[in-house]
Amino acid sequence: MNDPQLLFKPLQLGTLALPTRVVMAPMTRSFSPGGIPNEKVVEYYRKRAAAGVGLIITEGTTVNHCAANGYPHVPRFYGQDALAGWKDVVSAVHAEGGKIIPQLWHVGNVRRLGTEPDASVPGYGPMAQHKDGKEIIHAMTQADIDEVVAAFAQAAQDAQAIGMDGIEIHGAHGYLIDQFFWDGTNQRTDQYGGSMANRGRFAVEIISAVRAAVGPDFPIVFRFSQWKQQDYSARLAQTPAELKAFLQPLADAGVDIFHCSTRRFWEPEFADSELNLAGWTRQLINKPTITVGSVGLDGSEFTSFLAGTEEVAQPSNLEGLLSRLAAEEFDLVAVGRALLLDPEWAAKIRDGRDSEVQPFSRSALGTLY
């Protein structure tokens, strides 16, 4: 039941035929000057596909909106130059037998004045913020909302046109879509604020527009989280019933697969059950799910690493993960930092070369190719 080969069984999810259950989690790297994926980015993704990653979810790529970006050198998913770069990535991944989808992203109120590409543009969010008489966060109007919805739909259509195998919408971690979900950042009094259904309306409109743009068979993955960058203890849903009420409208709008972001995959989401967030989502919504959260890293050591008290986080064994996968708690397993540092992580696990897996070290963080 704990055979690592479980990770390497093919899986058919609708029109998406995956060679393995291993997913590369999206990880921002800021290695695309001008927002254009270059030859190094092509090789970065090719290596992971060649080593047995079945589905690559790219680092966050910004949609075509003036305030979508929040960081330097983040790749964009619009413009002929950037799309040509992504098409080269797609070709390289497909040549190695892998599948790839872009994560479509808008950072929302995380953006600060001075950020590229137009330093004068403030962050956009559900609510306005001012400082020293200057607008630092612009409260989105209906016209702004419609523009962002259209930008996601266009990006999805472009992904389909260049041969991507689907798309992921980033609705997690305190970025724009999540800012609408969370009552701490959304106290609007219009149709986008108040009840959980209203706070989810923006996401539903994006998903519906994407589905209309790409047709019924192009896979849509939606990433969500309970936790936020600003509050690791935050909870959108306190109970399974609330989680179902949150997720069902998203599924009804067109989501095919839910990517359930947690910090530690082994932690139960609610009391009286060992199911994690991906497990509960699969059970409640009857949709395929991706689990993620410190996969392949020793939990206690990685926590110390993040706190800055350890230089190295050692690899962990995968018995607990494999038991959950065998029990069909979730369908796919996303690997983040372990795969970020070691492009051959999947192949080493597959071939029984666990001892060769590179530990995740602080000194190696700059070596991301």
N, C-alpha and C positions, 0 to 999 in steps of 0.2 A: 504493500500500500504506500510505502515511502520511496518508491523507485523514482530517481531523478528523470527517468525517461518519460514520466508523465508530462513533463514540461515540453517534450519534443514530439508529442502526438499532434498530427494535423487536426485542424478544426474548421468546420464550415459554419459561418454565421451569415445567413442570408446569401448575398452575392459575394461575401468576403471569404475567400478560401485562404486560410493561414497555414503555413507549413509547420509552425510550432506555436506553443502557448506563451512564449516569451515575448513580452512587449518592452520596447524601450520607452521609458517615461520621458515626457517633455522636460527639458532642462535648459534654462536661459544661459547663454554663454557669451553673448556680446562679441562675436567673432565675425561679424558681417559688416565691414565698413561701407557706409552709404546704404545700408539695408539690403545689400546684394549678396546672396550666397556665392562664395567663390570656390575655386578648385579644392581648397583645404576642407571646406564644408562638405563638398561632394565626397571626398575621401573619408571624412569622419563618419558619415552615415553608411557608406559602402562597407567599411570594415565591420561594423556591427551586424549588417545583414549577412555578410559572408561567414560570420561566426555563429549563425544560428538564431538570430533574433527574427521572429516571425513577423512582427508588426512594429514598425518604427513610428512613433509619434514625434514629430519634429519639435524643436524648441518653439516657444511662443513666437508667432509671426503676426505682425500688426496688420489690421484691416485698414482700408483706405478712408481714414477719418483724421482730421487735423490734430486730434488729441489722443490718438490711439497709443502712441509710443510713450514709454516712461524711462528709457535707458539708452545709453549710447551703443551704437553698432549692433542693434537688434535687427534681425532680418524682417523685411516687410513682405506682404503677400499681395502686392499690387504693383503695376508698372511693368512694362515689357522687359526691362533689364532684370528686375528681381525674379519675375516669373520664368525668364529664360534660365536663370541660375537654378531655380527649383526644378525645372524640367530636366536639367542635367543630373540633379540629385535623384529624381525619380528613375531615370534611365539606369543609373549606377546601382541603385537598390534592386530594381527589377532584374538586372543582369545577374545578381547574386541569389535570386530566388525569393527575395523578401518582399513585403508589402510596406507601404508608407502612406501616412496621412499627415497633413499639416495641422498644427494647433492654431486656431484663429483666435486673436487676442485683442482686447482693448483694456488698457490699464485703468481707465477712469480717473478717480481723484487721487490716485497714487502719483500721477504726473505732476511735475513741478515746473514753474516758469524757468526758462533757460534750457529746457530739454529740446533736443533735435526732433524733427527737422526744422520747426519754426519756434524759436525760443520765446516768442511773444505770446504763444498760445497757452492758456492755463489748463489745469486739469478739468475734466468734465465729470459730473457725478449727479446723483439724485438730488443733492442739496448744495446750495451755495456756501462758500466760505470766503471770508474777507480778512485781510491782515494789513494793518497800517494804511487803511483806506484803499487798498488794492484788492481786486478780485483774484484770488488764488485758485478757487474752484468755481466753475460756472455751473449753475443749476440747469440741467437739461430741459429744454422746452420740448413740446411735441414735435416740432420740426427737427430738432436735434436727434430725438429718439428715432424718428423715421429715417433720418440720414444714416445713423449707425446700423439700424436694421438692414437697410439696403446695402451697406458696405459689407456686412457679413454674408449676405446672399450673393453678392458679386464675387467675393473671395471664394466662396464654395463653388460657384459656377466656374471660376478660373481654375480651381483645383481639379475639377472634373475634366476640363479641357486639356490640361497638360499631363493627364494620365495618373493623377493621384488616385489612391484606392478608397478614398473616403475623406472625411474631415472630422476634426474634433473642435468643438466649441468650448472655450475656456470659461467656465462659470464658477470658478473656485477661488479660494485664497485671498479674498478681499479685493479683487479687481472689479471692473465695472459691473458685469452682470451680477456678481455676488453682492456688490454694494446695494443693488436694488433688492436682493433677497433679504438682506439683514436689516432688522428694524433699528439697529444702532446707527446705520448710515442712511437709512431711508425713512424719513418722517414726512414724506409728501402727503398732501391731502387730496390729490386727484386720483385717477383710476390706477396709478402705478404705486400707490402707497396705502398703508393701513393693514388690511387683511393679508394673510399668506398668499391667497389667490391673486390679489392685486400686486403684491410685491414680486410675484412670479410672472406677471403679465409681460414684462419686457423680454424675458428669456423665451417665453412661449411665442412671442411675435418674431423673434430672431429665428427660432427653430422652424416655425411655420414658413417664413420667407425663404430660408435655406432649402427646406423640402420642396417648395414650389419651384425653386430655381434649378434643382438638380434632378427632380423626378423621384419616383417611388423606390428605386432600387439602389441608389447611391448611399453608402453607409454614413450615418451621422452618429458620432460619439459625443457624449456630453460629460465633461468633467465637473464634479462638484465636490465640496468639502463641508464638513461641519465647522472645522477650525478655521481661523483667519490668521493672517500674518500679525495682525494687531492684537489677537486674543486667542491663544491656543485652547482655551477652555470653552469657547463659544459653541453654542448649539442652535442650529436652525430648527431642528426637530428634537423634542425631548422624549418622544415615545415613538414606537413603531407606527402607530396610527397617524401621527403628525408627519412622519417621514413619507408614508404613502400619500398623504394629502399633498405634500410638497412635490413628489416625483411624478405622480400620475398625469398631471397636465403636461409635463414635459414629454413623457412617453407618448401621450395622445397627439401631441403636436408633431412628432416625427422622430424622436430619438430611438436609435436601434440598440445602442450599447451605452451603459453607464460606467464611467471611469470614476471610481469612488476613492477619493484621496483621503488617506489617513496618515498620521505620522508613524504609526507602528501597526503593521497589518495584523498582529496577533492579539491586539486588544479588543475585547468585546465592545460593541457599540451601545448596547442597553443592558440593564441588569437582567438576571435570570436566563441568560442565553450566552453561549460562547461565540455566536455569529458576529463577524465584524461588519463594517458598513457595507461592503460589497455583498456579503452573505445576506444581510437583511434586504438590501435593494433587490437582489435576485429573487428572493422569496416573496417579497411584497408586490413587485411590479411584473414579474415573469419576463424579464429581459436579461440578456447576457450582461455580465459585469466583469470589470477589470479591478483586481485588488492591487494595492500599492502601499508602500510605507516601510522603509528600512529593509527591504528584501535583500538578502545576501550580506547584511552587515550585522555584527554583534550588537544587540540592542543597547546594553549598558555602556559598552565602549563607545558606541556612536553618539549616545547622549553626552558622554563626557567630551567627545571630540567637538560636538557642536558648542559646548559650553567653554571650549578653549583650554580644558585641563589635560587633554590627551593629544599627542601628535598623530597617532595612528589608530584607526578603527579596523579591527581585524574582521576577516570574513566569518560568517556564521554557517553552521550547518542548516539544512533546509527541511529537516524532518517535519516540523510543525506546519510549514507551508504546504508540503507535499500531502500531508494527511488531509488538510482542508481542501486541496485541489481534488484529491481522490474522492472525497465526500461530495464533490460538486457544489461546494459552498460558493464558488465563483468559477468563471470560465477561463480567464486569462490573468497573467501575472506580470505587472509592470515593474521593471528594475530601473532604478535611478542611478544613484551615485556609484554603486558597485560597477555598473556598466559604463558609466562616464569615464572612470579611470582605466578600466581594463576592457578594451574592445573585444577581447576573446573570452569574456566571462561565460557566455552561454556555451561556447564550444568546450571550455574546460569543465563545466558542470556536466555537460552531455557525455564527455569522454572519460569521466572519472578522474580528472586531473585537478581536483579541488585544492590540493596543496600548492598548485601553481597560480592560483588566483591572487592577484595583487591586492594587498591591503590598501585601504583608502587613507591616504596620508595628507596632511596639511601641506607639506612641501611639494606634493605632486599636483596640487590644485591648478597650477598654471599649465599643466601638460594635458590638455583636454582633447587632443586629436588622436 
